[in-house]
Amino acid sequence: MAKKENKNDNKTKKHFLKDFKAELKKVIWPTPKQLLNNTTAVISIVIITGIIVFALDVLFDLGNKYGISQLQNIVNEKFNSEEQNTESTNNTESTESTNNSESTDNSSDQSNATENTNGDSSTEATNSESEATNVEQ
């Protein structure tokens, strides 16, 4: 059986080579002048495409550098100035609220000291007032 398979392989190889040669004879080969013209056309198209891509790259880079970046800087400057104005307003308000809470804490400490002298029930009231003060903060 192995001998029959080898014979078939040789026939297919010979058959393939014959077909390959027959197909190569059917090919229309370009003349040297046609080959030169086609090669020149391909190379020139590749170069022109490369120049266009390079020009677009430079154009977009300059647009990004001088156009979009400048717009981003303008927006950031306006945003930062508005943010600083808001922060200064918030800082003033937070300072006032801190001063108010400190005065409230001092008054509650004084009332706690007074209640401590009254007995055990005042201790529970003091704890609840301290918890309320902590929640406010």
Wavefront OBJ file of the C-alpha trace (Angstrom):
o trace
v 0.000 0.000 0.000
v 2.811 2.376 0.772
v 4.184 1.954 -2.747
v 0.866 2.927 -4.322
v 0.683 6.115 -2.255
v 4.239 7.108 -3.291
v 3.324 6.644 -6.962
v 0.272 8.855 -6.540
v 2.366 11.552 -4.790
v 4.866 11.559 -7.663
v 2.061 11.882 -10.210
v 0.498 14.813 -8.352
v 3.890 16.533 -8.044
v 4.581 16.093 -11.753
v 1.057 17.136 -12.589
v 1.408 20.248 -10.352
v 4.693 21.269 -12.005
v 3.203 20.832 -15.484
v 0.198 22.960 -14.532
v 2.474 25.559 -12.977
v 4.515 25.885 -16.169
v 1.366 26.070 -18.277
v -0.012 28.900 -16.123
v 3.261 30.837 -16.312
v 3.103 30.646 -20.105
v -0.360 32.252 -20.011
v 0.862 35.253 -18.006
v 1.251 38.472 -19.962
v 4.573 39.870 -18.841
v 5.044 43.617 -19.013
v 7.629 45.103 -21.289
v 10.545 46.926 -19.646
v 8.961 50.259 -20.611
v 5.612 49.310 -18.995
v 7.430 48.058 -15.922
v 9.280 51.359 -15.589
v 6.072 53.400 -16.039
v 4.121 51.352 -13.498
v 6.957 51.442 -10.962
v 7.285 55.216 -11.352
v 3.531 55.649 -10.882
v 3.502 53.582 -7.676
v 6.531 55.342 -6.179
v 5.170 58.812 -7.031
v 1.756 58.012 -5.499
v 3.450 56.760 -2.324
v 5.578 59.928 -2.099
v 2.579 62.228 -2.708
v 0.552 60.398 -0.053
v 3.469 60.700 2.385
v 3.721 64.447 1.753
v -0.026 64.897 2.311
v 0.070 62.939 5.579
v 3.125 64.913 6.743
v 1.461 68.242 5.890
v -1.724 67.272 7.742
v 0.319 66.139 10.736
v 2.189 69.448 10.903
v -1.048 71.396 10.391
v -2.876 69.557 13.191
v 0.136 69.861 15.474
v 0.283 73.624 14.957
v -3.483 73.851 15.399
v -3.218 71.965 18.644
v -0.243 73.970 19.847
v -1.528 77.450 19.039
v -5.280 76.970 18.744
v -6.661 74.440 21.164
v -3.971 74.913 23.810
v -4.577 78.665 23.838
v -8.305 78.097 24.226
v -7.657 75.680 27.082
v -5.411 78.235 28.799
v -8.069 80.950 28.473
v -10.755 78.667 29.883
v -8.484 77.525 32.726
v -7.599 81.135 33.614
v -11.267 82.123 33.754
v -12.184 79.015 35.710
v -9.336 79.510 38.189
v -10.186 83.183 38.733
v -13.849 82.285 39.370
v -12.751 79.458 41.654
v -10.465 81.782 43.625
v -13.303 84.296 44.028
v -15.590 81.526 45.230
v -12.936 80.205 47.607
v -12.305 83.624 49.115
v -16.050 84.035 49.661
v -16.264 80.553 51.171
v -13.241 81.195 53.393
v -14.869 84.350 54.760
v -18.119 82.488 55.431
v -16.330 79.533 57.033
v -14.321 81.860 59.290
v -17.528 83.513 60.461
v -19.217 80.156 61.092
v -16.143 78.922 62.991
v -16.232 81.968 65.237
v -19.950 81.436 65.884
v -19.482 77.754 66.718
v -16.620 78.549 69.106
v -18.784 81.017 71.006
v -21.563 78.409 71.125
v -19.124 75.825 72.478
v -17.949 78.221 75.202
v -21.502 78.963 76.321
v -22.393 75.269 76.362
v -19.275 74.536 78.438
v -20.368 77.139 80.967
v -23.887 75.690 81.149
v -22.400 72.194 81.495
v -20.346 73.301 84.466
v -23.453 74.742 86.106
v -25.439 71.562 85.478
v -22.673 69.339 86.871
v -23.203 70.891 90.282
v -26.898 69.949 90.139
v -26.404 66.157 90.224
v -26.610 62.961 88.177
v -29.450 64.049 85.912
v -27.366 66.988 84.777
v -24.588 64.581 83.725
v -26.962 62.899 81.278
v -28.047 66.298 79.959
v -24.404 67.316 79.562
v -23.659 64.174 77.527
v -26.621 64.786 75.242
v -25.607 68.434 74.741
v -22.023 67.388 73.954
v -23.285 64.905 71.391
v -25.499 67.587 69.840
v -22.518 69.954 69.649
v -20.421 67.224 67.982
v -23.171 66.595 65.437
v -23.310 70.334 64.594
v -19.578 70.433 63.938
l 1 2 3 4 5 6 7 8 9 10 11 12 13 14 15 16 17 18 19 20 21 22 23 24 25 26 27 28 29 30 31 32 33 34 35 36 37 38 39 40 41 42 43 44 45 46 47 48 49 50 51 52 53 54 55 56 57 58 59 60 61 62 63 64 65 66 67 68 69 70 71 72 73 74 75 76 77 78 79 80 81 82 83 84 85 86 87 88 89 90 91 92 93 94 95 96 97 98 99 100 101 102 103 104 105 106 107 108 109 110 111 112 113 114 115 116 117 118 119 120 121 122 123 124 125 126 127 128 129 130 131 132 133 134 135 136 137
